[in-house]
């Protein structure tokens, strides 16, 4: 136990034993942040994500499309909205892929 190997946390820079780090289930690699830093970071990310989600989907905007009298214009608006949603999903997927890459790399 005395000569237990320690690893630096990339966030708080402390040297900690392997038991203080989470293991990535998919890659079986040690997290680069210690458990307490990882919890803190996850909490912060979750908070930020929920703020983003609420102001990116304005309710009234979606409502206006269906109040539009002109059929052609309404179709244009609906198609436009579909396009925006698709782009959002695409961006989100790319972002997730980047996040995973960043957290699994660098050990
Ligand atoms: Zn740490």
Boltz pocket constraint, residues with backbone or C-beta under 6 A from the ligand:
constraints:
  - pocket:
      binder: B
      contacts: [[A, 9], [A, 10], [A, 11], [A, 12], [A, 13], [A, 14], [A, 33], [A, 34], [A, 35], [A, 36], [A, 37], [A, 38]]
      max_distance: 6.0
